[in-house]
Amino acid sequence: MSAHCMVTGRKPGFGKSVSHSHKRTNRRWNPNVSRKTYYLPSEGRRVTLTVSAKGIKTVDRDGIEAVVARIRASGVKV
């Protein structure tokens, strides 16, 4: 599963880990994403979305119908 939120668009951030000796190595900060299934009443089916913690809150606030419409408008198949 790629660490990319379908609702908010959050994706991994990249940077460096700095040790005590100041040696730098590459690292990556992944967003807190999980696969969550929602029921779409208008279509009578369930959809599975990869959403971050903030994306789940967005779905709760705006409603799944509005969020799916926004995702489809951006060109992603749901």
Rosetta constraint file for C-alpha pairs under 8 A:
AtomPair CA 3 CA 11 HARMONIC 5.91 0.50
AtomPair CA 3 CA 12 HARMONIC 6.44 0.50
AtomPair CA 3 CA 30 HARMONIC 6.17 0.50
AtomPair CA 3 CA 31 HARMONIC 6.34 0.50
AtomPair CA 3 CA 32 HARMONIC 7.87 0.50
AtomPair CA 3 CA 33 HARMONIC 6.25 0.50
AtomPair CA 4 CA 9 HARMONIC 6.37 0.50
AtomPair CA 4 CA 10 HARMONIC 5.66 0.50
AtomPair CA 4 CA 11 HARMONIC 4.58 0.50
AtomPair CA 4 CA 12 HARMONIC 7.26 0.50
AtomPair CA 4 CA 31 HARMONIC 7.39 0.50
AtomPair CA 4 CA 33 HARMONIC 7.05 0.50
AtomPair CA 4 CA 50 HARMONIC 7.18 0.50
AtomPair CA 4 CA 51 HARMONIC 7.55 0.50
AtomPair CA 4 CA 52 HARMONIC 7.89 0.50
AtomPair CA 5 CA 9 HARMONIC 4.91 0.50
AtomPair CA 5 CA 10 HARMONIC 5.18 0.50
AtomPair CA 5 CA 11 HARMONIC 6.65 0.50
AtomPair CA 5 CA 33 HARMONIC 6.44 0.50
AtomPair CA 5 CA 50 HARMONIC 5.61 0.50
AtomPair CA 5 CA 51 HARMONIC 4.56 0.50
AtomPair CA 5 CA 52 HARMONIC 5.42 0.50
AtomPair CA 5 CA 55 HARMONIC 7.10 0.50
AtomPair CA 6 CA 10 HARMONIC 7.94 0.50
AtomPair CA 6 CA 49 HARMONIC 6.71 0.50
AtomPair CA 6 CA 50 HARMONIC 5.78 0.50
AtomPair CA 6 CA 51 HARMONIC 5.76 0.50
AtomPair CA 6 CA 55 HARMONIC 7.92 0.50
AtomPair CA 6 CA 71 HARMONIC 7.18 0.50
AtomPair CA 7 CA 51 HARMONIC 6.22 0.50
AtomPair CA 7 CA 52 HARMONIC 7.85 0.50
AtomPair CA 7 CA 55 HARMONIC 5.43 0.50
AtomPair CA 7 CA 58 HARMONIC 7.81 0.50
AtomPair CA 7 CA 67 HARMONIC 7.03 0.50
AtomPair CA 7 CA 71 HARMONIC 6.85 0.50
AtomPair CA 8 CA 51 HARMONIC 7.78 0.50
AtomPair CA 8 CA 52 HARMONIC 7.60 0.50
AtomPair CA 8 CA 54 HARMONIC 7.48 0.50
AtomPair CA 8 CA 55 HARMONIC 5.72 0.50
AtomPair CA 10 CA 31 HARMONIC 6.69 0.50
AtomPair CA 10 CA 52 HARMONIC 7.48 0.50
AtomPair CA 11 CA 30 HARMONIC 6.87 0.50
AtomPair CA 11 CA 31 HARMONIC 6.23 0.50
AtomPair CA 12 CA 28 HARMONIC 6.41 0.50
AtomPair CA 12 CA 29 HARMONIC 5.43 0.50
AtomPair CA 12 CA 30 HARMONIC 4.51 0.50
AtomPair CA 12 CA 31 HARMONIC 6.01 0.50
AtomPair CA 13 CA 28 HARMONIC 5.70 0.50
AtomPair CA 13 CA 29 HARMONIC 5.03 0.50
AtomPair CA 13 CA 30 HARMONIC 6.61 0.50
AtomPair CA 14 CA 26 HARMONIC 7.49 0.50
AtomPair CA 14 CA 27 HARMONIC 6.03 0.50
AtomPair CA 14 CA 28 HARMONIC 4.56 0.50
AtomPair CA 14 CA 29 HARMONIC 6.25 0.50
AtomPair CA 15 CA 26 HARMONIC 5.97 0.50
AtomPair CA 15 CA 27 HARMONIC 5.58 0.50
AtomPair CA 15 CA 28 HARMONIC 6.29 0.50
AtomPair CA 16 CA 24 HARMONIC 5.83 0.50
AtomPair CA 16 CA 25 HARMONIC 5.32 0.50
AtomPair CA 16 CA 26 HARMONIC 4.56 0.50
AtomPair CA 16 CA 27 HARMONIC 5.41 0.50
AtomPair CA 16 CA 28 HARMONIC 7.99 0.50
AtomPair CA 17 CA 24 HARMONIC 5.54 0.50
AtomPair CA 17 CA 25 HARMONIC 5.25 0.50
AtomPair CA 17 CA 26 HARMONIC 6.15 0.50
AtomPair CA 17 CA 27 HARMONIC 6.07 0.50
AtomPair CA 18 CA 22 HARMONIC 5.32 0.50
AtomPair CA 18 CA 23 HARMONIC 5.69 0.50
AtomPair CA 18 CA 24 HARMONIC 4.76 0.50
AtomPair CA 18 CA 25 HARMONIC 6.79 0.50
AtomPair CA 19 CA 23 HARMONIC 5.38 0.50
AtomPair CA 19 CA 24 HARMONIC 6.64 0.50
AtomPair CA 31 CA 52 HARMONIC 6.66 0.50
AtomPair CA 32 CA 52 HARMONIC 5.25 0.50
AtomPair CA 32 CA 53 HARMONIC 6.07 0.50
AtomPair CA 33 CA 50 HARMONIC 6.43 0.50
AtomPair CA 33 CA 51 HARMONIC 5.26 0.50
AtomPair CA 33 CA 52 HARMONIC 4.03 0.50
AtomPair CA 33 CA 53 HARMONIC 6.54 0.50
AtomPair CA 34 CA 50 HARMONIC 5.55 0.50
AtomPair CA 34 CA 51 HARMONIC 5.65 0.50
AtomPair CA 34 CA 52 HARMONIC 6.31 0.50
AtomPair CA 35 CA 48 HARMONIC 6.52 0.50
AtomPair CA 35 CA 49 HARMONIC 5.60 0.50
AtomPair CA 35 CA 50 HARMONIC 4.43 0.50
AtomPair CA 35 CA 51 HARMONIC 6.30 0.50
AtomPair CA 36 CA 48 HARMONIC 5.54 0.50
AtomPair CA 36 CA 49 HARMONIC 5.44 0.50
AtomPair CA 36 CA 50 HARMONIC 6.34 0.50
AtomPair CA 36 CA 51 HARMONIC 6.94 0.50
AtomPair CA 37 CA 46 HARMONIC 6.46 0.50
AtomPair CA 37 CA 47 HARMONIC 5.56 0.50
AtomPair CA 37 CA 48 HARMONIC 4.21 0.50
AtomPair CA 37 CA 49 HARMONIC 6.27 0.50
AtomPair CA 38 CA 46 HARMONIC 5.50 0.50
AtomPair CA 38 CA 47 HARMONIC 5.42 0.50
AtomPair CA 38 CA 48 HARMONIC 6.31 0.50
AtomPair CA 38 CA 49 HARMONIC 7.74 0.50
AtomPair CA 38 CA 64 HARMONIC 7.31 0.50
AtomPair CA 39 CA 44 HARMONIC 7.37 0.50
AtomPair CA 39 CA 45 HARMONIC 5.89 0.50
AtomPair CA 39 CA 46 HARMONIC 4.26 0.50
AtomPair CA 39 CA 47 HARMONIC 6.33 0.50
AtomPair CA 40 CA 44 HARMONIC 5.81 0.50
AtomPair CA 40 CA 45 HARMONIC 5.55 0.50
AtomPair CA 40 CA 46 HARMONIC 5.75 0.50
AtomPair CA 40 CA 47 HARMONIC 7.05 0.50
AtomPair CA 40 CA 64 HARMONIC 7.02 0.50
AtomPair CA 40 CA 65 HARMONIC 6.77 0.50
AtomPair CA 41 CA 45 HARMONIC 6.90 0.50
AtomPair CA 42 CA 65 HARMONIC 7.93 0.50
AtomPair CA 47 CA 78 HARMONIC 6.92 0.50
AtomPair CA 51 CA 55 HARMONIC 5.25 0.50
AtomPair CA 51 CA 56 HARMONIC 6.30 0.50
AtomPair CA 52 CA 56 HARMONIC 6.34 0.50
AtomPair CA 53 CA 57 HARMONIC 6.64 0.50
AtomPair CA 54 CA 58 HARMONIC 6.24 0.50
AtomPair CA 55 CA 59 HARMONIC 6.25 0.50
AtomPair CA 56 CA 60 HARMONIC 6.28 0.50
AtomPair CA 57 CA 61 HARMONIC 6.15 0.50
AtomPair CA 58 CA 62 HARMONIC 5.95 0.50
AtomPair CA 58 CA 63 HARMONIC 7.78 0.50
AtomPair CA 59 CA 63 HARMONIC 5.06 0.50
AtomPair CA 59 CA 64 HARMONIC 5.46 0.50
AtomPair CA 59 CA 67 HARMONIC 6.34 0.50
AtomPair CA 60 CA 64 HARMONIC 7.47 0.50
AtomPair CA 62 CA 66 HARMONIC 6.33 0.50
AtomPair CA 62 CA 67 HARMONIC 6.84 0.50
AtomPair CA 63 CA 67 HARMONIC 6.42 0.50
AtomPair CA 64 CA 68 HARMONIC 6.01 0.50
AtomPair CA 65 CA 69 HARMONIC 6.18 0.50
AtomPair CA 66 CA 70 HARMONIC 6.22 0.50
AtomPair CA 67 CA 71 HARMONIC 6.22 0.50
AtomPair CA 68 CA 72 HARMONIC 6.11 0.50
AtomPair CA 68 CA 78 HARMONIC 7.33 0.50
AtomPair CA 69 CA 73 HARMONIC 6.10 0.50
AtomPair CA 70 CA 74 HARMONIC 6.49 0.50
AtomPair CA 71 CA 75 HARMONIC 6.88 0.50
AtomPair CA 71 CA 76 HARMONIC 5.97 0.50
AtomPair CA 71 CA 77 HARMONIC 7.91 0.50
AtomPair CA 71 CA 78 HARMONIC 7.66 0.50
AtomPair CA 72 CA 76 HARMONIC 5.22 0.50
AtomPair CA 72 CA 77 HARMONIC 6.14 0.50
AtomPair CA 72 CA 78 HARMONIC 6.80 0.50
